[in-house]
Amino acid sequence: MADSQRCYAVGKLVLLGGTLADIGQDDARLAIANPETAPYGRAAMEVLSRADGNRINDDQLVRGSSVLQAYQFWVSGGTEQALVAASLAGDDGVTVPPQWHTPIEQHAILLTQEHKQAMAFLSFLQSGQAAATIMDAGYRACS
């Protein structure tokens, strides 16, 4: 089943509530997803640990259980900033350069090839129509 796993999108990380130079400034609280369980949280920690990046102290960091909860912290005003998925932020936020963190790849995996509809859907994910929809939703193409 070598062709049963495919990357169909790469997530984009965005900062809400300021510019990339603003991260951690003026004791602003920053929401991120839990880096132990959420890929967007791991990517956020990589951004925060960059040698040329701003330092943020642990008191400023608010960890949500998921990237959605981190987004909700920002939307509700619980934090001044958030590092979240572009797919949640829509047109808001500043895109974090992709080289600042490990790619957040989204994969589809087919567990059995016995279902023709599942195989067709996996093929559809690689189509131009699906790619356009995925990119419009805030993702990048797989490399």
C-alpha positions as CSV (number, residue, x, y, z in Angstrom):
1,M,0.0,0.0,0.0
2,A,2.8,2.4,-0.9
3,D,0.4,4.9,-2.4
4,S,-2.1,4.7,0.4
5,Q,-0.5,7.7,2.3
6,R,-0.4,11.1,0.8
7,C,0.4,14.6,2.0
8,Y,-2.5,16.8,0.8
9,A,-1.6,20.1,2.5
10,V,0.9,21.9,4.7
11,G,-0.5,24.1,7.5
12,K,0.5,27.7,7.8
13,L,1.2,29.4,11.1
14,V,0.1,33.0,11.6
15,L,0.5,35.5,14.4
16,L,-2.7,37.3,15.5
17,G,-2.5,40.6,17.4
18,G,0.7,42.2,16.1
19,T,3.8,41.8,14.0
20,L,6.4,39.1,14.3
21,A,8.7,41.6,16.0
22,D,5.9,42.2,18.6
23,I,5.9,38.7,20.0
24,G,6.3,38.9,23.7
25,Q,6.7,42.7,23.8
26,D,5.2,44.7,26.6
27,D,4.3,41.6,28.6
28,A,1.6,40.7,26.0
29,R,0.1,37.2,26.6
30,L,0.5,34.8,23.7
31,A,-1.8,31.8,23.1
32,I,-0.4,28.7,21.5
33,A,-1.6,25.1,21.2
34,N,-0.1,22.5,23.6
35,P,3.3,21.7,22.0
36,E,3.2,18.2,23.5
37,T,0.1,17.1,21.7
38,A,-0.6,19.6,18.8
39,P,1.6,20.1,15.7
40,Y,0.8,23.9,15.6
41,G,1.9,24.1,19.2
42,R,5.3,22.5,18.4
43,A,5.7,24.8,15.4
44,A,4.9,27.8,17.7
45,M,7.6,26.7,20.2
46,E,10.1,26.4,17.3
47,V,9.3,30.0,16.3
48,L,9.6,31.2,19.9
49,S,13.0,29.4,20.4
50,R,14.6,30.9,17.3
51,A,17.9,32.5,18.1
52,D,17.0,35.8,16.4
53,G,13.4,35.7,17.7
54,N,11.9,37.5,20.7
55,R,12.1,35.9,24.0
56,I,8.8,35.3,25.9
57,N,8.7,34.3,29.5
58,D,6.5,31.4,30.7
59,D,4.1,33.7,32.5
60,Q,3.1,35.3,29.2
61,L,2.5,31.9,27.4
62,V,-1.1,30.6,27.5
63,R,-1.3,27.0,26.2
64,G,-4.6,25.8,24.8
65,S,-5.3,22.1,24.5
66,S,-5.6,22.6,20.7
67,V,-4.9,25.2,18.1
68,L,-8.7,26.0,18.1
69,Q,-8.6,26.7,21.8
70,A,-5.5,29.0,21.4
71,Y,-7.5,30.9,18.7
72,Q,-10.5,31.1,21.1
73,F,-8.2,32.6,23.8
74,W,-7.3,35.4,21.4
75,V,-10.8,36.0,20.0
76,S,-12.3,36.2,23.5
77,G,-9.6,38.8,24.5
78,G,-8.0,36.4,27.0
79,T,-4.6,37.0,25.3
80,E,-3.3,39.8,23.2
81,Q,-1.6,37.6,20.7
82,A,-1.9,34.0,19.3
83,L,0.1,31.7,17.1
84,V,-2.5,29.7,15.2
85,A,-3.4,28.0,12.0
86,A,-4.1,30.2,9.0
87,S,-7.1,28.1,8.3
88,L,-8.7,29.4,11.5
89,A,-7.5,33.0,11.2
90,G,-8.8,33.6,7.7
91,D,-7.5,36.9,6.4
92,D,-6.3,38.1,9.8
93,G,-2.8,37.8,11.1
94,V,0.8,37.8,9.9
95,T,2.1,34.7,8.2
96,V,5.1,33.2,10.0
97,P,7.8,32.4,7.5
98,P,7.6,28.6,6.8
99,Q,11.4,28.2,7.3
100,W,11.0,29.2,11.0
101,H,9.4,25.9,11.9
102,T,9.1,22.2,10.8
103,P,6.4,21.8,8.1
104,I,3.0,21.0,9.5
105,E,2.0,18.3,7.0
106,Q,-1.5,17.1,6.7
107,H,-1.7,13.4,5.5
108,A,-4.5,11.2,4.4
109,I,-3.9,7.5,5.0
110,L,-5.9,4.7,3.5
111,L,-6.0,1.7,5.8
112,T,-7.3,-0.7,3.2
113,Q,-7.5,-0.6,-0.5
114,E,-10.7,-2.7,-0.7
115,H,-13.0,0.4,-0.7
116,K,-13.1,2.0,-4.2
117,Q,-14.8,5.2,-2.8
118,A,-12.0,5.7,-0.3
119,M,-9.4,5.2,-3.1
120,A,-11.3,7.7,-5.3
121,F,-11.3,10.2,-2.4
122,L,-7.6,9.8,-1.9
123,S,-7.1,10.5,-5.6
124,F,-9.4,13.5,-5.5
125,L,-7.3,15.0,-2.7
126,Q,-4.4,15.2,-5.3
127,S,-6.6,16.8,-8.0
128,G,-6.4,20.5,-9.0
129,Q,-9.9,21.1,-7.8
130,A,-9.1,19.9,-4.3
131,A,-5.8,21.7,-4.3
132,A,-7.5,25.0,-5.1
133,T,-10.0,24.5,-2.3
134,I,-7.3,23.5,0.2
135,M,-5.1,26.5,-0.7
136,D,-8.1,28.8,-0.3
137,A,-8.7,27.4,3.1
138,G,-5.2,28.6,4.3
139,Y,-2.9,25.8,3.5
140,R,0.2,25.4,1.3
141,A,0.8,22.7,-1.2
142,C,2.9,19.7,-0.3
143,S,6.4,19.7,-1.7
